[in-house]
Structures are given as structure tokens and as C-alpha cells.
Amino acid sequence: MAPTTNPTLLKWLDEMTALMTPDKVVWIDGSEEQLEALRAEACATGEMEKLNEELYPGCYLHRTKANDVARVEDRTIICSRKEEDAGPTNHWMDPTKAYEMLYDIARGRYAGRTMYIIPYSMGPVGSEFSKAGIELTDSIYVVLNMAIMTRVGFSVLEALGDSNDWVRGLHAKCDIDQEKRWIAHFPEDNTIISVNSGYGGNVLLGKKCFALRIASYQGKNEGWMAEHMLILGLTKPGEETKYVAAAFPSACGKTNLAMLIPPEEFEKKGYKVETIGDDIAWIRVGEDGRLYAINPENGFFGVAPGTNSHSNYNALASTKKGAIFTNVVHNLDNNTVWWEKCDDPVPTNAIDWLGRPWNAEIRDKNVAEAEATGDAAKIKMAKCGAHPNSRFTAPAENCPCISPAFATGEGVPLSAIIFGGRRAKTAPLVYQSRDWNNGVFVGSIMASETTAAAAGAVGVVRRDPMAMLPFCGYHMADYWTHWIEMGKKIGDKAPKIFNVNWFRTDDNGDFIWPGYGENLRVLDWIIDRCEGKVDADETAIGFVPKAEDINLNGLDFSLDQLKGILAIDKELWAAEADGIEEYYKKFGDRLPEELKNQLATLKANLA
């Protein structure tokens, strides 16, 4: 018997059950007893492997198929009724055609299998910020990950009641056929369908699919915002905590900033940084007119390679219990996990992410064979025991610096919003926008430059507005318009907007700013600026700090070096303005007039 009387939910379940024809239907009630039974079943079938209970209590290892290791942006589609509503930055398909195609792929694919029904809440159950979803899946791996990443169980159904405000999610592994792999979003129908994938980013439908692509569209219609942003709290000695949200494209230090450990100089004084979220922020206008944010997730879905006690101690600590690792190395000597640039030496007896015997000797042999082919991609992969996009899913409550505000569902008031990218010469270490609309402009032009690690030419500017390029569920220009409308709502209570760039390089291509925990020095200035405690120099692009106002105590970094990475090169910015103008052209008549005016102002300032 179904644990709900919600008519829209029961009707949809009848339709999906008839479509998928499962042998068995199991409701996920959220109990530890049920989840533990599913873990045991997954281990018995080989879907997961249990790790060393003493060193990694409650942790498991999973491997995906070799053709299913990352998000597939070319197979990720927005199915709005009008193509123009998806915009030029999304892949579009007519919803009628998409439903027909997807249902043909999925039809009968639960035969001989169990259909798991996962009621889940994005955000604490019952919070006014939160939204409910139902995901159907034939994967225990998905169930167990959703139980980490979201709030799962019958309490979600109780909070939902008979409301139709819930997101429908259908996932089917099918054959893991990459030619028939689709991650489809129907924003006008509150529906997500994922077929032929088992990789987390494509199948944990509460994550980017719901929390950003669907929720961004919901937010536009309902007057709130779903953003690809971390949320942190910074407490200065003797002062109340101030909260910051920040958006960065991939490989720009987002998780490291979210879990930042203050430098010793600051920690001794009593500075404290607490994590509310590392990836997604849902933002609403509070009763006092300010913007309040929550993290709608309940866990972290992090990239494993490169995570170590130096780069991100708190993220690493989060993985030590109740975590699921995907596509990392299995160290057979002690039944633990390993990945590139972790703290441990290369294991002598291990299994790589493809399930093959692996150690340093085998790796070197694989590299030599790959080098003989001259294929750069093969050489790169031969060096890896863990896949470069291997992942961990870990409960947020494990994080040593998790904020008490994380679980309340009340939201935290934002003092600042930060945008950032990876620019070698153009953007200064930090600058402040002149006002809200100028801040929207700053977010809209966010970009990173390609590095030697990426395929193609080095130094190519790739725009990623608000870090939402792959995640906005509707037309990007309409999304910017929504930002501008939100600014009108909050008026002078708006958070200050800043841009940071940790990645300025010298003539040898080496990073100048030390980054990591030292980024607190910039956060410290940002909060001072929000509170009117420090002045700034007005430049062609916005307000830049007076170098003396950024605390360099205890850091081997000179004032002249700091002035160098705060400098504005007008020639580089003139070229940047031309690039922005060219980029804006793709949005046509839907580009907000306010952003056209901001570009014109930038050009006039530079002239």
C-alpha cells in the first residue's frame, strides 16, 4: 500500500509502473534498517564493495562503466515548449518528441528488476525554502547516494501532503548505451528523465538536474533564485557571523573556499570559517527585505583526485565515514581507497578504476605503451589509477567545519556575493561592483582561460556566467533579467557583489597569490568593505582595494606584489570589452538593456 494519498503522485506512479513494468516495487522509507539491507544486497551482487570498517566505517566503493564517467553536456537537454525559451546556451528538444523518444528507450526496462521509489526533500523537510521530489530508479547505488545527498523518507510525503508542487524524476540504467544516453529536463512540467547512465551527476536527480536546472526555472516564476554557489560563514573575533555566497566555474577553488581553514595568524586571533554549502544555494527574500540562502543538499559530491589534507582537510575528513567512493583505486593491502595527489603513497597491490590490477610498476608500463602511440589522451589516462573525475559522496554532517545554520532550514542573510574565474592577467585579485546591476554584469561576464590540462588552445577565454552555463534551465538572458528584477525587490538591502581571481600568473606562468587558506585575507577585506570599514580606489571596472587594507601579516608576500595583482591593465580590459560585446550578441534582443548599458559604461571608462 502506498504511504501517501497524493493524487498527482499516485497517478504518475501508475503511469510509470505501466511504462517500466518492474517485477517489484519498493518505497524508500529513509530508515537505517532498510538502507543497511540495500547496502548488503549491493555488495552481494557486486554493485558495491564494502571498505575497511575500522579505517572507513560505513564506506563503500563503486565503479561505473568506462563509457559513463562524467556529465554529458551534449546529451543534456532542456525541453521547453518553445525553442527560444531554452536559449542559445542549452541543447533543446521539443517536449513531445522528447517524451516519445525517452519512453521508447525506457519502456519495459525495469522488467526483472526492482523499481525503487525515493521521496526526497531538497532542503530540510518542511522548510519554506525546501522542495520535494520523487525519483524512480532501478539502481541501489542511486538510492544510497540520494540518501546521502538529500533528505529521504516518508517524512517528505507527509510534508508534501496533496500538493502538486513536486518534481517527477525517472531514472533507468537500461544498457548504459552512450548513444542512447539522455538527461532531459522539462521545466514547464517539473519533470526529469535520465536513461542509459549510472554516473552520479547524470542520475542523482536531486543534484544539478533538480537543484539548478529545474529550480532555476521555478525560482524565476516564484520570485527566488537557485544558484551554483557555495555558502560560508565568516566570524571575526568578537563579531557576529557574516555570510557569503560565491560562484566559481570548475577548477577555480570553490570547494576549497567553502571549507577554508584560516591561516595561523588569523586562527589564533579567533577567526572562524563555517560551511553551509559547497555547491548550491537557494536564495529567497526574507521578511526584513534581505536575501537569505540555504544549501538544499545534505551531502557533498566531490572530485577525489587532488583532495588531500593540505588542499582541503575538511573535505577529506568528510569522507572518513558513511561515504561512497566512485571510480577511485581500491587498495587491496588494507581494503581502503586511493587517488592521485592524496596523502598516501602509491599502493603496491591495488585495483584501478577499471577493475584491473594496478600499482606503480603497472602504471609506468601502461604509460610507456601509451607514449608509444603518441596519443596525448591515452598518455594522460594511463597515468591515472583513479579516474580524473572520480568522486566521493559524503554526508555534510561529517564536515568538521559544518555550520549549525546548515540544518535549520531558516536560511542565512547574505552580506556579499562573490564571482570568480581563472584569469592569468586580466582580472585583479579582488574588486567590488559599483552597484547591484553592475554586479549582475560582473557575473554575466565570468570567464576562465583554458590551461595546458584542457584539450585545445591554451589561454582561450571561456565564458561561464554566474558559473551557470551548463545548469541554467531556461534562456540565459532571461536569467540575467531575473537577477535584475531581484535587485529591484531588495533595493538598498542587496548584498555587495565582488569578483575574485586567485589565478594571476607571473611571466613564467606561476601563480602569484598563494591561495588556499590565505584567501581568508581577501574575504576579510570583503566583509570590511560590506560594513563600510575600509575605503577603495575607483577604477574603470569597479572598486579595487587599497593594498594596505589587505592584511598580509604572517605571509611572505610583499605589498608591491599585492599592488601588482590589484593593478588594472586598460589595454587588456579593452580587449575584454570587445570579447564581452561579441559574447552578448548571441543573446539577441533578450539581452537586458541594463547589461548593454553596463558594457557601454565599461567602454567609456576605459576610453
HELIX and SHEET records of a PDB file:
HELIX    1   1 PRO A    7  MET A   20  1                                  14    
HELIX    2   2 GLU A   32  THR A   45  1                                  14    
HELIX    3   3 GLU A   73  ARG A   75  5                                   3    
HELIX    4   4 GLU A   83  ALA A   86  1                                   4    
HELIX    5   5 PRO A   95  ALA A  106  1                                  12    
HELIX    6   6 ILE A  140  MET A  149  1                                  10    
HELIX    7   7 PHE A  154  LEU A  160  1                                   7    
HELIX    8   8 GLN A  178  LYS A  180  5                                   3    
HELIX    9   9 PRO A  187  ASP A  189  5                                   3    
HELIX   10  10 GLY A  200  VAL A  203  1                                   4    
HELIX   11  11 GLY A  206  ILE A  214  3                                   9    
HELIX   12  12 ALA A  215  GLU A  222  1                                   8    
HELIX   13  13 LYS A  254  ALA A  258  1                                   5    
HELIX   14  14 GLU A  264  GLU A  267  1                                   4    
HELIX   15  15 SER A  309  SER A  318  1                                  10    
HELIX   16  16 ALA A  360  THR A  373  1                                  14    
HELIX   17  17 ALA A  376  ALA A  382  1                                   7    
HELIX   18  18 ALA A  396  ASN A  398  5                                   3    
HELIX   19  19 PRO A  404  ALA A  407  5                                   4    
HELIX   20  20 TRP A  436  SER A  444  1                                   9    
HELIX   21  21 PRO A  465  ALA A  467  5                                   3    
HELIX   22  22 MET A  476  ILE A  490  1                                  15    
HELIX   23  23 GLY A  491  LYS A  493  5                                   3    
HELIX   24  24 TYR A  516  ASN A  519  5                                   4    
HELIX   25  25 LEU A  520  CYS A  530  1                                  11    
HELIX   26  26 ALA A  547  ASP A  549  5                                   3    
HELIX   27  27 LEU A  559  LEU A  566  1                                   8    
HELIX   28  28 LYS A  570  TYR A  584  1                                  15    
HELIX   29  29 LYS A  585  ARG A  590  5                                   6    
HELIX   30  30 GLU A  593  LEU A  606  1                                  14    
SHEET    1   A 8 LYS A  24  TRP A  27  0                                        
SHEET    2   A 8 THR A 114  MET A 122  1                                        
SHEET    3   A 8 LYS A 131  THR A 137 -1                                        
SHEET    4   A 8 TRP A 166  ALA A 172  1                                        
SHEET    5   A 8 THR A 191  VAL A 195  1                                        
SHEET    6   A 8 TRP A 182  PHE A 186 -1                                        
SHEET    7   A 8 THR A  76  ILE A  78  1                                        
SHEET    8   A 8 HIS A  91  TRP A  92  1                                        
SHEET    1   B 3 LYS A  24  TRP A  27  0                                        
SHEET    2   B 3 THR A 114  MET A 122  1                                        
SHEET    3   B 3 ARG A 151  VAL A 152 -1                                        
SHEET    1   C 5 GLU A  49  LYS A  50  0                                        
SHEET    2   C 5 TYR A  60  HIS A  62 -1                                        
SHEET    3   C 5 ILE A 324  THR A 326  1                                        
SHEET    4   C 5 ARG A 391  PRO A 395 -1                                        
SHEET    5   C 5 GLY A 299  VAL A 303 -1                                        
SHEET    1   D 7 MET A 225  GLU A 227  0                                        
SHEET    2   D 7 ALA A 281  VAL A 285 -1                                        
SHEET    3   D 7 LEU A 291  ILE A 294 -1                                        
SHEET    4   D 7 VAL A 412  GLY A 420 -1                                        
SHEET    5   D 7 LYS A 242  ALA A 247  1                                        
SHEET    6   D 7 LEU A 230  THR A 235 -1                                        
SHEET    7   D 7 LYS A 272  GLY A 277 -1                                        
SHEET    1   E 6 MET A 225  GLU A 227  0                                        
SHEET    2   E 6 ALA A 281  VAL A 285 -1                                        
SHEET    3   E 6 LEU A 291  ILE A 294 -1                                        
SHEET    4   E 6 VAL A 412  GLY A 420 -1                                        
SHEET    5   E 6 LYS A 496  VAL A 500  1                                        
SHEET    6   E 6 VAL A 430  GLN A 432 -1                                        
SHEET    1   F 4 THR A 336  TRP A 338  0                                        
SHEET    2   F 4 VAL A 329  ASN A 331 -1                                        
SHEET    3   F 4 ALA A 350  ILE A 351 -1                                        
SHEET    4   F 4 PRO A 357  TRP A 358 -1                                        
SHEET    1   G 2 ALA A 447  GLU A 449  0                                        
SHEET    2   G 2 VAL A 461  ARG A 463 -1                                        
SHEET    1   H 2 ALA A 536  GLU A 538  0                                        
SHEET    2   H 2 PHE A 543  PRO A 545 -1                                        
END                                                                             
